Structures are given as C-alpha cells and as structure tokens.
Amino acid sequence: MTEQVSFPPRPSDGHKGTFGSVCVIGGQRSEDGVVMVGAPALVAIAAMRSGCGKVVLAMPQPLLLTGLAIVPVATGIELPVDEVGRMMSSAAVELLDTHTSSSRCYVIGPGFGSDWPQQQFIATMLSREDIPIILDADGLNALSQLESGQQECRAPTIMTPHIREYERLAAAASIDVDTSELSAAAASLAQAYGCVVVLKSSSTAISDGVKTVKVDRGGVVLATGGSGDVLSGIIAGILVQFGDRCVQHLMDAAVLGVHVHAMAGKTFDSTHGNAGMLATDLLERIPASISAMRSELDA
C-alpha cells in the first residue's frame, strides 16, 4: 500500500464517545412485497467491527425490531410510514434531527428503495453541509432520478457505486466516460457531484476529483451479495474515528476502507478459495485486517 494515509488514532483512554457514532438509514418493505432488512444490518455491524463506538439503525417502523434483532448492539429509530408502508420523508428527517445530533456520519441507501419519498429524503439530507454522508445502493439510485441531483449535493459525501449505479448517475450528469477507464470514470463523477467516489468493479477506483487511487488487491471472492454494504460500513466506521476532522478525511477513510475490505476478502480466499464467501464472513475478518494494515502502514 503506497498511498500516504493513516488510520485515526486509538487513544488508550478513549471511550465509545471518543470513537464516534454512525447512523445507518435504510431498509424497506415495498408495496409489491419486497422486504430488505439485511443490507442496513450489515452496514451497522461492519461499522462496529471497524472500531466506531456506537451505531444507530434508522429503519421504517415495521422493520426496525427485525433489524435490531440482527444488530443487538445498535440503538434504533423508527422511521414513520403511512397506511400503505411508504416512508413519510419530512417526518423522518425531523425525527433524525431530534435523535441523531451526536452522529458523526450518515450511511444512506442500503435496501432503502428509490421511490418518490426516498428521493425527497435524499434531496433534503444532501442539501445540508454539516454531517458527512456515505451514499450507497438505493441512495444512489434515488439521487440519479432527481432532476437537480448535482445541485442538491452540498453535504460532504462519499458515493460508493458499482458500475450500473455509476452509469445511472453519469447519465443524469451528462458524463460520457467509458467505464473500462475506471480511474477516469471515478474522477469524472467526483468532479460532477463534488464528492469522493468509490467506483467498484473487478478493481476499485477512489477519487475526490483531483487525486485518484486504484486498488487491485481485492478479487472475485468479493463478488457476493452484501459485500458492498460491508464496505460502506467499514468506510463509515473508520471515518467517524477521525472525530471533528471527519470532513478532512473523506478520501483517507475511503482508501483505507477499500483496502481493509479487500484484505478481509483475501483472508477468506487464502483458506477457503475464491467462491462461497458470505458477506457475514467478511464481518468476522475486519478487525484482524485493520490490525494487519496498521502494521503494514507503520512498517
């Protein structure tokens, strides 16, 4: 690893408040019967495994108890829904304002849906400039459907698209870059939206629009459902440990998170081969991967 980055410190007298709180906003029960609970749960556990002090799960009211059963270390916020289960976006924002003032980072989008209520919620959250946001999955899809999506992006933001999500965002921003040129594609999106982009493919490119880093140490072992949710959680868990300096370390947290994620996958590969890994297998390997990376960076 040649990039000049370092992990946030872990002071021996630190407590859970020292290491920051992540709020994960996601999950849905759609009108056509699709239920998504696992994605936000994976993000929350990955953030805790990465060293953050606390995690909050904000999920639609009918799903929250299930989410908390998967992540018993989390606290929960019930996002209000209407009589047919659609999120009430304005009320959800007000609830978050009341109960997440201590959170240093929001992860928005895992299993969230991308219909009109989610689009309005995303637009409101991105229009603020105070708390960093990691936008993933349906959060990206919702953003790509907003006519003024680029103008909405005022919050310090890390986007984590795979290629299809990238293509939707690129089309919305009139970007015409071949995704086979991964670094150029990531840089173009970062410039267009004023954010850090983590573009996921067989390799991963991380760009803030000026500096771009390409990471090839992952592999096909990571091609499994939920792997991207774990990555978002790792990035968030690292980011909040930078404390009041989070906004200055978006790129660092993204680069470190991608390397930790890849190393966790390689650890599974070395003993089990490159097929059959579950995203939950990654979770178990995050602490050891961070410890190994700290040693690697200090060498």
GUFI-943669 format. One line per 8 residues: for each residue x, y, z of N, C-alpha, C. Coordinates in Angstrom, 3 decimals, padded with zeros to 6 digits, m for minus. Layout:
% GUFI-943669
X:Y:Z:X:Y:Z:X:Y:Z  ...
***
This chain:
% GUFI-943669
000.853:m001.191:000.000:000.000:000.000:000.000:000.888:001.240:000.000  000.834:002.019:m001.072:001.750:003.141:m001.226:001.125:004.492:m000.910  m000.209:004.567:m000.782:m000.840:005.842:m000.522:m000.467:006.350:000.870  m000.240:007.639:000.985:000.137:008.243:002.256:m001.125:008.514:003.082  m001.639:007.474:003.684:m002.809:007.586:004.548:m002.504:006.882:005.854  m003.241:007.214:006.874:m003.068:006.533:008.151:m004.412:006.452:008.853  m004.548:005.461:009.697:m005.775:005.286:010.452:m005.891:006.360:011.534  m007.099:006.681:011.935:m007.254:007.583:013.076:m006.686:006.938:014.336
m006.242:007.747:015.280:m005.635:007.182:016.499:m006.656:006.449:017.356  m006.147:005.541:018.195:m006.988:004.816:019.163:m006.415:005.082:020.555  m006.693:006.253:021.139:m006.116:006.568:022.445:m006.531:005.553:023.508  m005.582:005.212:024.371:m005.839:004.164:025.367:m006.882:004.588:026.391  m007.100:005.885:026.541:m008.117:006.349:027.485:m009.434:006.708:026.789  m009.595:006.254:025.541:m010.800:006.554:024.783:m012.008:005.792:025.299  m013.177:006.293:024.985:m014.431:005.625:025.324:m015.303:005.619:024.074  m016.522:005.070:024.170:m017.310:004.915:022.951:m017.652:006.250:022.312
m017.755:007.297:023.112:m017.980:008.614:022.529:m016.779:009.122:021.754  m015.587:008.730:022.199:m014.359:009.134:021.512:m014.352:008.637:020.085  m014.835:007.433:019.870:m014.680:006.771:018.581:m015.869:006.944:017.647  m016.837:007.735:018.057:m017.849:008.207:017.122:m019.036:007.297:016.913  m020.124:007.915:016.452:m021.374:007.215:016.195:m021.730:007.294:014.709  m022.142:006.162:014.151:m022.611:006.066:012.768:m024.114:005.831:012.777  m024.842:006.575:011.960:m026.277:006.342:011.787:m026.508:005.730:010.406  m027.110:004.556:010.377:m027.387:003.835:009.131:m028.873:003.965:008.818
m029.184:004.499:007.644:m030.568:004.750:007.248:m030.886:003.877:006.035  m031.766:002.921:006.215:m032.076:002.022:005.106:m033.174:001.046:005.467  m033.353:000.070:004.597:m034.388:m000.935:004.776:m035.716:m000.495:004.194  m036.496:m001.450:003.744:m037.826:m001.135:003.224:m038.693:m002.389:003.175  m040.001:m002.166:003.184:m040.992:m003.181:002.812:m041.831:m002.536:001.721  m041.573:m002.918:000.466:m042.211:m002.239:m000.656:m043.668:m002.657:m000.805  m044.405:m001.874:m001.566:m045.823:m002.157:m001.775:m046.048:m003.462:m002.526  m045.039:m003.915:m003.296:m045.200:m005.168:m004.034:m044.625:m006.366:m003.277
m044.315:m006.169:m001.990:m043.961:m007.305:m001.142:m042.494:m007.591:m000.958  m041.596:m006.758:m001.508:m040.158:m006.971:m001.331:m039.731:m006.406:000.024  m039.004:m007.220:000.790:m038.522:m006.797:002.103:m037.003:m006.775:002.094  m036.424:m005.659:002.547:m034.972:m005.508:002.611:m034.603:m005.111:004.039  m033.977:m006.023:004.749:m033.572:m005.766:006.131:m032.075:m006.000:006.310  m031.530:m006.981:005.612:m030.146:m007.391:005.845:m029.110:m006.341:005.499  m029.360:m005.547:004.444:m028.347:m004.596:003.983:m027.971:m003.573:005.056  m028.932:m002.843:005.655:m028.534:m001.900:006.705:m027.915:m002.582:007.913
m028.352:m003.805:008.203:m027.760:m004.535:009.324:m026.290:m004.840:009.062  m025.960:m005.238:007.852:m024.556:m005.497:007.501:m023.713:m004.233:007.642  m024.259:m003.110:007.177:m023.530:m001.845:007.304:m023.241:m001.540:008.770  m024.257:m001.692:009.611:m024.116:m001.359:011.028:m023.065:m002.235:011.709  m023.104:m003.537:011.449:m022.128:m004.431:012.082:m020.726:m004.128:011.568  m020.594:m003.865:010.268:m019.281:m003.555:009.705:m018.701:m002.298:010.325  m019.535:m001.303:010.564:m019.053:m000.072:011.194:m018.522:m000.358:012.599  m019.249:m001.167:013.359:m018.785:m001.512:014.701:m017.511:m002.342:014.662
m017.436:m003.278:013.735:m016.237:m004.094:013.591:m015.020:m003.261:013.186  m015.285:m002.097:012.601:m014.195:m001.223:012.162:m013.736:m000.268:013.249  m014.397:m000.276:014.388:m013.891:000.465:015.526:m014.688:001.655:015.977  m015.839:001.942:015.355:m016.631:003.071:015.843:m017.223:002.716:017.206  m017.632:003.737:017.951:m018.095:003.499:019.306:m019.553:003.115:019.414  m020.383:003.657:018.509:m021.827:003.417:018.582:m022.397:003.374:017.172  m023.532:002.685:017.045:m024.228:002.671:015.765:m025.731:002.789:016.024  m026.389:003.554:015.163:m027.829:003.744:015.224:m028.435:003.205:013.930
m029.464:002.394:014.044:m030.199:001.905:012.879:m031.491:002.705:012.738  m031.639:003.417:011.640:m032.877:004.129:011.343:m033.563:003.407:010.199  m034.694:002.754:010.498:m035.386:001.917:009.530:m036.885:002.187:009.601  m037.622:001.895:008.533:m039.080:002.039:008.588:m039.663:001.292:009.780  m040.635:001.884:010.416:m041.180:001.367:011.671:m041.508:m000.127:011.652  m042.115:m000.683:010.590:m042.460:m002.108:010.642:m041.248:m003.043:010.646  m040.061:m002.531:010.286:m038.886:m003.383:010.127:m037.858:m003.234:011.230  m037.980:m002.193:012.024:m036.889:m001.874:012.934:m036.594:m002.987:013.926
m037.606:m003.603:014.510:m037.354:m004.647:015.501:m036.588:m005.811:014.894  m036.875:m006.131:013.640:m036.124:m007.194:012.969:m034.670:m006.783:012.786  m034.454:m005.526:012.389:m033.092:m005.036:012.237:m032.324:m005.076:013.543  m032.962:m004.679:014.638:m032.291:m004.677:015.931:m032.030:m006.094:016.438  m032.857:m007.033:016.021:m032.600:m008.429:016.393:m031.324:m008.940:015.730  m031.036:m008.434:014.520:m029.806:m008.818:013.819:m028.609:m008.079:014.400  m028.824:m006.832:014.826:m027.736:m005.990:015.342:m028.099:m005.543:016.766  m027.980:m006.417:017.749:m028.415:m006.055:019.101:m027.560:m004.977:019.756
m026.378:m004.698:019.200:m025.542:m003.643:019.774:m025.996:m002.254:019.331  m026.930:m002.178:018.382:m027.395:m000.885:017.870:m028.545:m000.346:018.700  m028.708:000.978:018.646:m029.958:001.582:019.071:m030.783:001.855:017.815  m032.072:002.095:017.972:m032.934:002.182:016.797:m033.785:003.431:016.761  m034.120:003.837:015.549:m035.053:004.925:015.307:m036.081:004.428:014.304  m037.359:004.531:014.665:m038.443:004.087:013.791:m038.805:005.205:012.814  m038.507:005.016:011.551:m038.898:005.996:010.546:m040.392:005.851:010.264  m041.151:006.924:010.340:m042.617:006.822:010.189:m043.021:006.466:008.763
m044.072:005.667:008.659:m044.615:005.282:007.356:m046.111:005.570:007.336  m046.661:005.661:006.121:m048.099:005.900:006.007:m048.861:004.577:006.048  m050.163:004.632:005.737:m051.005:003.445:005.894:m050.655:002.311:004.940  m049.932:002.594:003.859:m049.522:001.528:002.936:m048.032:001.225:003.048  m047.377:001.777:004.064:m045.993:001.439:004.321:m044.966:002.334:003.677  m045.398:003.416:003.003:m044.442:004.339:002.383:m043.855:005.269:003.430  m042.534:005.480:003.335:m041.894:006.366:004.296:m042.424:007.787:004.167  m042.609:008.433:005.300:m043.028:009.835:005.340:m041.752:010.661:005.483
m041.259:011.189:004.363:m039.904:011.722:004.310:m039.693:012.922:005.231  m040.620:013.866:005.243:m040.432:015.051:006.088:m040.409:014.684:007.566  m041.323:013.820:007.966:m041.357:013.383:009.361:m040.104:012.588:009.719  m039.592:011.805:008.762:m038.373:011.035:009.005:m037.188:011.964:009.247  m037.066:013.012:008.439:m035.977:013.978:008.617:m036.065:014.642:009.989  m037.265:015.040:010.385:m037.445:015.686:011.687:m037.052:014.747:012.831  m037.387:013.480:012.676:m037.057:012.505:013.713:m035.545:012.328:013.832  m034.873:012.264:012.701:m033.422:012.137:012.718:m032.770:013.370:013.334
m033.296:014.536:013.011:m032.760:015.767:013.594:m032.850:015.736:015.117  m033.918:015.133:015.621:m034.133:015.078:017.063:m033.220:014.075:017.746  m032.981:012.938:017.092:m032.351:011.818:017.784:m030.937:011.466:017.331  m030.395:012.122:016.330:m029.060:011.731:015.847:m028.078:012.894:015.862  m028.280:013.842:016.746:m027.397:015.013:016.771:m025.959:014.647:017.110  m025.741:013.517:017.772:m024.384:013.122:018.130:m023.710:012.259:017.069  m024.439:011.876:016.030:m023.840:011.047:014.978:m022.861:011.871:014.148  m021.739:011.274:013.804:m020.723:011.961:013.007:m020.840:011.642:011.525
m021.669:010.671:011.172:m021.767:010.247:009.785:m023.098:009.539:009.571  m023.711:009.770:008.409:m024.876:009.012:007.979:m024.473:008.086:006.829  m024.928:006.853:006.884:m024.873:005.963:005.716:m026.312:005.830:005.228  m026.569:006.272:004.007:m027.941:006.309:003.498:m028.069:005.463:002.236  m029.032:004.544:002.234:m029.357:003.863:000.989:m029.417:002.361:000.984  m028.761:001.636:001.911:m028.793:000.170:001.794:m030.197:m000.397:001.968  m030.708:m001.048:000.936:m032.035:m001.639:000.986:m033.161:m000.642:001.162  m032.952:000.619:000.765:m033.824:001.723:001.132:m034.996:001.923:000.183
m034.852:001.478:m001.060:m035.820:001.834:m002.082:m035.462:003.181:m002.694  m036.015:003.462:m003.871:m035.654:004.705:m004.568:m036.882:005.399:m005.151  m038.031:005.209:m004.517:m039.254:005.850:m004.985:m039.299:007.315:m004.536  m040.412:007.971:m004.817:m040.532:009.406:m004.570:m040.208:009.798:m003.118  m040.736:009.103:m002.095:m040.395:009.515:m000.723:m038.898:009.443:m000.443  m038.242:008.388:m000.938:m036.801:008.267:m000.730:m036.040:009.361:m001.484  m036.508:009.690:m002.671:m035.858:010.761:m003.427:m035.923:012.082:m002.674  m037.082:012.388:m002.102:m037.224:013.637:m001.354:m036.383:013.631:m000.087
m036.316:012.488:000.556:m035.479:012.356:001.739:m034.010:012.582:001.382  m033.548:011.934:000.313:m032.156:012.083:m000.122:m031.848:013.538:m000.458  m032.749:014.192:m001.181:m032.528:015.586:m001.564:m032.360:016.467:m000.323  m033.193:016.239:000.681:m033.104:017.048:001.901:m031.795:016.798:002.642  m031.425:015.551:002.804:m030.219:015.230:003.566:m028.953:015.718:002.860  m028.913:015.597:001.537:m027.738:016.029:000.803:m027.618:017.541:000.723  m028.712:018.254:000.937:m028.682:019.713:000.835:m028.021:020.372:002.036  m027.745:019.586:003.072:m027.132:020.130:004.284:m025.616:020.026:004.201
m024.935:020.839:004.958:m023.478:020.895:004.852:m022.765:020.482:006.132  m023.496:019.937:007.110:m022.889:019.740:008.421:m022.343:018.344:008.669  m023.046:017.286:008.279:m022.648:015.928:008.635:m022.290:015.142:007.372  m021.136:014.455:007.355:m020.766:013.637:006.188:m021.783:012.534:005.925  m021.951:012.232:004.644:m022.882:011.193:004.202:m022.140:010.197:003.329  m022.367:008.925:003.581:m021.943:007.873:002.656:m023.200:007.406:001.951  m023.248:007.632:000.650:m024.437:007.331:m000.146:m024.182:006.068:m000.942  m025.030:005.072:m000.743:m024.803:003.757:m001.332:m026.115:003.221:m001.895
m026.007:002.271:m002.800:m027.136:001.442:m003.233:m028.334:002.281:m003.663  m029.491:002.063:m003.028:m030.697:002.784:m003.426:m030.588:004.290:m003.206  m029.721:004.710:m002.314:m029.482:006.138:m002.166:m028.943:006.742:m003.445  m028.058:006.009:m004.112:m027.511:006.462:m005.399:m028.578:006.418:m006.484  m029.383:005.373:m006.475:m030.439:005.263:m007.484:m031.471:006.375:m007.320  m031.790:006.708:m006.074:m032.718:007.811:m005.835:m032.135:009.132:m006.316  m030.856:009.353:m006.024:m030.194:010.582:m006.464:m030.204:010.706:m007.978  m029.969:009.610:m008.681:m029.899:009.655:m010.142:m031.241:010.025:m010.776
m032.331:009.881:m010.015:m033.663:010.211:m010.536:m034.080:011.654:m010.250  m033.280:012.366:m009.470:m033.601:013.757:m009.149:m033.144:014.673:m010.280  m034.024:015.527:m010.749:m033.676:016.415:m011.850:m032.530:017.351:m011.487  m032.482:017.767:m010.234:m031.444:018.697:m009.795:m030.458:018.019:m008.859  m030.161:016.740:m009.137:m029.325:015.954:m008.235:m027.970:016.565:m007.952  m027.309:017.076:m008.990:m025.988:017.658:m008.784:m026.050:018.875:m007.864  m027.092:019.669:m008.017:m027.226:020.872:m007.200:m027.553:020.552:m005.743  m028.136:019.385:m005.514:m028.509:019.015:m004.153:m027.301:018.626:m003.308
m026.199:018.259:m003.937:m025.065:017.675:m003.218:m024.200:018.748:m002.563  m024.590:019.155:m001.360:m023.811:020.123:m000.600:m023.126:019.475:000.603  m023.649:018.360:001.056:m023.054:017.671:002.199:m021.713:017.056:001.800  m020.771:016.958:002.747:m019.547:016.197:002.475:m019.943:014.740:002.227  m019.697:014.242:001.032:m020.297:012.978:000.624:m019.271:012.020:000.024  m019.413:010.747:000.377:m018.717:009.647:m000.290:m019.778:008.815:m000.988  m019.659:008.647:m002.296:m020.549:007.774:m003.051:m019.834:006.461:m003.347  m020.573:005.346:m003.247:m019.951:004.037:m003.436:m020.684:003.221:m004.511
m020.690:003.692:m005.753:m021.459:002.987:m006.786:m020.720:001.777:m007.366  m021.478:000.742:m007.740:m020.936:m000.239:m008.671:m021.204:000.292:m010.080  m020.813:m000.470:m011.088:m020.826:000.058:m012.449:m022.224:000.479:m012.895  m023.254:m000.300:m012.615:m024.605:000.056:m013.061:m025.087:001.327:m012.362  m024.825:001.437:m011.079:m025.203:002.655:m010.362:m024.438:003.856:m010.902  m023.165:003.632:m011.204:m022.368:004.705:m011.809:m022.994:005.178:m013.115  m023.412:004.243:m013.948:m023.960:004.609:m015.255:m025.217:005.461:m015.109  m026.054:005.157:m014.126:m027.255:005.970:m013.902:m026.888:007.386:m013.466
m025.941:007.490:m012.543:m025.509:008.811:m012.082:m024.815:009.585:m013.197  m023.995:008.889:m013.975:m023.284:009.542:m015.070:m024.260:010.064:m016.114  m025.276:009.273:m016.433:m026.273:009.717:m017.410:m027.002:010.957:m016.902  m027.330:010.975:m015.615:m028.028:012.130:m015.049:m027.169:013.380:m015.084  m025.851:013.210:m015.014:m024.926:014.347:m015.014:m024.307:014.596:m016.388  m024.795:013.881:m017.409:m024.287:014.026:m018.786:m022.792:013.758:m018.871  m022.337:012.734:m018.153:m020.938:012.298:m018.213:m020.824:011.180:m019.226  m019.878:011.291:m020.139:m019.670:010.275:m021.162:m018.235:009.765:m021.076
m017.993:008.872:m020.113:m016.677:008.280:m019.912:m016.827:006.775:m019.910  m015.987:006.090:m020.670:m016.020:004.630:m020.747:m015.666:004.049:m019.378  m016.534:003.215:m018.841:m016.275:002.656:m017.521:m015.115:001.669:m017.508  m014.633:001.269:m018.674:m013.414:000.453:m018.692:m012.211:001.276:m018.242  m012.316:002.595:m018.368:m011.305:003.507:m017.826:m011.750:003.884:m016.411  m011.545:002.973:m015.478:m012.165:003.082:m014.157:m011.747:004.359:m013.418  m010.465:004.670:m013.450:m009.981:005.847:m012.726:m010.561:007.130:m013.302  m010.590:007.231:m014.621:m011.151:008.423:m015.262:m012.645:008.540:m014.975
m013.330:007.415:m014.969:m014.769:007.431:m014.688:m015.035:007.907:m013.263  m014.276:007.396:m012.296:m014.457:007.809:m010.906:m014.167:009.292:m010.738  m013.094:009.772:m011.364:m012.726:011.187:m011.253:m013.795:012.085:m011.862  m014.354:011.675:m012.998:m015.384:012.488:m013.660:m016.630:012.613:m012.783  m017.032:011.514:m012.164:m018.216:011.560:m011.305:m017.946:012.403:m010.066  m016.755:012.256:m009.494:m016.393:013.042:m008.313:m016.419:014.539:m008.620  m015.920:014.914:m009.786:m015.920:016.323:m010.186:m017.344:016.826:m010.411  m018.168:016.009:m011.031:m019.529:016.434:m011.355:m020.381:016.651:m010.112
m020.198:015.789:m009.105:m021.047:015.867:m007.914:m020.340:016.494:m006.720  m019.059:016.827:m006.858:m018.339:017.457:m005.760:m018.189:016.571:m004.548  m017.819:015.312:m004.774:m017.768:014.347:m003.686:m016.578:013.414:m003.881  m016.422:012.485:m002.966:m015.484:011.373:m003.135:m016.261:010.198:m003.711  m015.704:009.562:m004.718:m016.348:008.424:m005.375:m015.513:007.170:m005.172  m016.167:006.099:m004.753:m015.570:004.767:m004.669:m016.271:003.929:m005.733  m015.628:003.761:m006.881:m016.233:003.060:m008.019:m015.792:001.604:m008.001  m016.775:000.710:m007.805:m016.491:m000.701:m007.563:m016.672:m001.526:m008.834
m015.630:m002.268:m009.173:m015.699:m003.238:m010.268:m014.755:m004.374:m009.899  m014.106:m005.013:m010.883:m013.117:m006.036:m010.539:m011.941:m005.412:m009.802  m011.655:m004.142:m010.080:m010.794:m003.297:m009.264:m011.671:m002.187:m008.688  m011.102:m001.362:m007.841:m011.855:m000.247:m007.266:m011.051:001.029:m007.439  m011.711:002.079:m007.908:m011.078:003.392:m008.041:m011.707:004.354:m007.057  m010.860:005.061:m006.331:m011.316:006.045:m005.356:m010.803:007.408:m005.809  m011.712:008.386:m005.912:m011.304:009.708:m006.400:m012.068:010.815:m005.695  m011.358:011.922:m005.445:m012.017:013.135:m004.967:m012.111:014.178:m006.081
m011.835:013.752:m007.316:m011.865:014.648:m008.457:m010.523:015.253:m008.792  m009.594:015.207:m007.846:m008.225:015.694:m008.070:m007.240:014.537:m007.963  m007.333:013.825:m006.854:m006.487:012.657:m006.627:m007.309:011.400:m006.844  m006.718:010.420:m007.529:m007.398:009.146:m007.771:m006.474:008.004:m007.402  m007.004:007.037:m006.674:m006.250:005.859:m006.244:m006.974:004.629:m006.767  m006.224:003.716:m007.369:m006.813:002.466:m007.846:m006.301:001.312:m006.991  m007.215:000.468:m006.547:m006.869:m000.649:m005.677:m007.208:m001.947:m006.394  m006.209:m002.815:m006.543:m006.381:m004.080:m007.258:m006.281:m005.296:m006.342
m006.208:m005.077:m005.039:m005.897:m006.188:m004.147:m007.120:m007.000:m003.734  m008.288:m006.687:m004.234:m009.492:m007.426:m003.875:m009.566:m008.763:m004.594  m010.535:m008.931:m005.468:m010.643:m010.165:m006.224:m012.066:m010.651:m006.321  m012.231:m011.729:m007.076:m013.557:m012.266:m007.358:m014.239:m012.816:m006.105  m013.464:m013.088:m005.058:m014.064:m013.568:m003.809:m015.076:m012.563:m003.258  m014.902:m011.283:m003.591:m015.791:m010.242:m003.083:m017.087:m010.118:m003.876  m017.226:m010.905:m004.932:m018.424:m010.827:m005.772:m019.554:m011.637:m005.141  m020.105:m011.095:m004.069:m021.161:m011.775:m003.339:m022.116:m010.740:m002.750
m023.386:m011.085:m002.668:m024.392:m010.152:m002.174:m024.085:m009.656:m000.772  m024.186:m008.353:m000.563:m023.915:m007.757:000.744:m022.490:m007.273:000.918  m021.600:m007.651:000.001:m020.204:m007.227:000.109:m020.079:m005.708:000.074  m020.844:m005.047:m000.794:m020.802:m003.599:m000.876:m021.334:m002.925:000.371  m022.338:m003.531:001.023:m022.848:m002.985:002.277:m021.772:m003.017:003.355  m021.023:m004.110:003.394:m019.933:m004.217:004.358:m018.888:m003.127:004.095  m018.573:m002.886:002.831:m017.606:m001.836:002.500:m018.078:m000.473:003.004  m019.334:m000.137:002.775:m019.851:001.149:003.252:m019.734:001.260:004.767
m020.019:000.170:005.468:m019.901:000.184:006.924:m018.469:000.359:007.388  m017.531:m000.283:006.707:m016.117:m000.132:007.066:m015.679:001.320:006.890  m016.019:001.897:005.751:m015.638:003.295:005.499:m016.227:004.208:006.569  m017.506:004.009:006.890:m018.155:004.842:007.906:m017.503:004.667:009.271  m017.232:003.420:009.645:m016.634:003.153:010.948:m015.270:003.781:011.104  m014.493:003.792:010.020:m013.176:004.447:010.057:m013.343:005.960:010.085  m014.245:006.478:009.260:m014.401:007.927:009.125:m014.725:008.597:010.457  m015.688:008.052:011.204:m016.118:008.739:012.424:m015.044:008.754:013.497
m014.055:007.872:013.390:m012.979:007.869:014.380:m012.019:009.042:014.200  m012.152:009.762:013.091:m011.363:010.982:012.914:m011.951:012.156:013.702  m013.061:011.955:014.363:m013.627:012.962:015.247:m014.072:014.206:014.511  m013.737:015.347:015.068:m014.158:016.617:014.492:m013.520:016.879:013.130  m012.533:016.069:012.772:m011.837:016.251:011.491:m012.356:015.317:010.397  m013.530:014.751:010.609:m014.089:013.799:009.638:m014.088:014.352:008.217  m014.552:015.572:008.057:m014.725:016.128:006.718:m013.400:016.218:005.979  m012.313:016.418:006.708:m010.997:016.500:006.077:m010.437:015.124:005.700
m011.105:014.061:006.103:m010.557:012.720:005.908:m011.488:011.806:005.108  m012.354:012.370:004.288:m013.231:011.536:003.468:m012.429:010.614:002.552  m011.449:011.178:001.872:m010.643:010.380:000.935:m009.840:009.318:001.691  m009.247:009.702:002.819:m008.470:008.736:003.602:m009.339:007.562:004.046  m010.525:007.869:004.585:m011.408:006.802:005.057:m011.831:005.889:003.912  m012.082:006.472:002.743:m012.484:005.662:001.592:m011.360:004.733:001.154  m010.143:005.269:001.053:m008.996:004.447:000.631:m008.725:003.351:001.649  m008.691:003.705:002.919:m008.445:002.704:003.960:m009.541:001.644:003.962
m010.797:002.069:003.824:m011.901:001.120:003.825:m011.824:000.125:002.695  m011.466:000.588:001.509:m011.344:m000.312:000.363:m010.239:m001.338:000.610  m009.121:m000.903:001.166:m008.021:m001.837:001.442:m008.405:m002.853:002.514  m009.061:m002.410:003.573:m009.482:m003.339:004.632:m010.459:m004.369:004.081  m011.419:m003.908:003.304:m012.418:m004.783:002.683:m011.735:m005.832:001.809  m010.789:m005.386:000.993:m010.079:m006.310:000.114:m009.253:m007.317:000.905  m008.582:m006.835:001.957:m007.766:m007.733:002.764:m008.623:m008.780:003.472  m009.798:m008.380:003.937:m010.699:m009.347:004.575:m011.118:m010.427:003.589
m011.388:m010.024:002.347:m011.729:m010.996:001.320:m010.573:m011.934:001.009  m009.373:m011.387:000.933:m008.191:m012.202:000.646:m007.933:m013.209:001.755  m008.220:m012.829:002.986:m008.037:m013.754:004.104:m008.945:m014.968:003.969  m010.193:m014.721:003.569:m011.101:m015.844:003.309:m010.578:m016.687:002.154  m010.166:m016.033:001.077:m009.675:m016.710:m000.129:m008.501:m017.628:000.197  m007.623:m017.176:001.071:m006.404:m017.937:001.355:m006.675:m019.268:002.040  m007.805:m019.379:002.709:m008.117:m020.625:003.416:m009.289:m021.399:002.826  m010.182:m020.696:002.087:m011.393:m021.348:001.590:m011.547:m021.305:000.068
m010.690:m020.589:m000.610:m010.861:m020.406:m002.046:m011.681:m019.167:m002.357  m011.844:m018.896:m003.663:m012.445:m017.617:m004.063:m013.942:m017.684:m004.351  m014.601:m018.750:m003.907:m016.045:m018.862:m004.085:m016.695:m019.287:m002.777  m017.947:m018.886:m002.614:m018.727:m019.350:m001.466:m018.672:m018.460:m000.244  m017.970:m017.333:m000.325:m017.928:m016.450:000.829:m019.258:m015.720:001.002  m019.699:m015.585:002.242:m020.853:m014.760:002.569:m020.366:m013.401:003.079  m021.204:m012.385:002.924:m020.825:m011.069:003.450:m020.560:m011.136:004.951  m021.258:m012.013:005.654:m021.026:m012.163:007.087:m019.631:m012.712:007.382
m019.051:m013.465:006.450:m017.675:m013.926:006.618:m016.703:m012.750:006.612  m017.011:m011.732:005.816:m016.179:m010.530:005.803:m016.197:m009.839:007.157  m017.386:m009.753:007.764:m017.522:m009.045:009.037:m016.556:m009.583:010.084  m016.429:m010.898:010.149:m015.587:m011.524:011.161:m014.110:m011.206:010.964  m013.739:m010.839:009.745:m012.331:m010.644:009.410:m011.890:m009.183:009.412  m012.820:m008.263:009.684:m012.479:m006.844:009.642:m011.460:m006.451:010.716  m011.645:m006.799:012.001:m010.672:m006.341:012.999:m009.246:m006.813:012.722  m009.084:m008.078:012.356:m007.744:m008.581:012.072:m007.153:m007.901:010.843
m007.989:m007.600:009.854:m007.495:m006.919:008.651:m007.033:m005.505:008.979  m007.766:m004.807:009.836:m007.343:m003.466:010.248:m006.037:m003.546:011.028  m005.925:m004.495:011.921:m004.698:m004.649:012.691:m003.513:m004.914:011.760  m003.696:m005.798:010.771:m002.623:m006.090:009.817:m002.258:m004.869:008.998  m003.271:m004.091:008.617:m003.000:m002.883:007.830:m002.283:m001.824:008.641  m002.644:m001.681:009.897:m001.924:m000.736:010.753:m000.434:m001.106:010.798  m000.147:m002.385:010.943:001.248:m002.846:010.964:001.915:m002.580:009.620  001.192:m002.798:008.545:001.722:m002.571:007.202:002.075:m001.093:006.990
001.206:m000.210:007.453:001.448:001.227:007.281:002.563:001.724:008.192  002.727:001.096:009.342:003.754:001.535:010.281:005.143:000.983:009.945  005.174:m000.019:009.045:006.452:m000.673:008.742:007.394:000.269:007.981
***
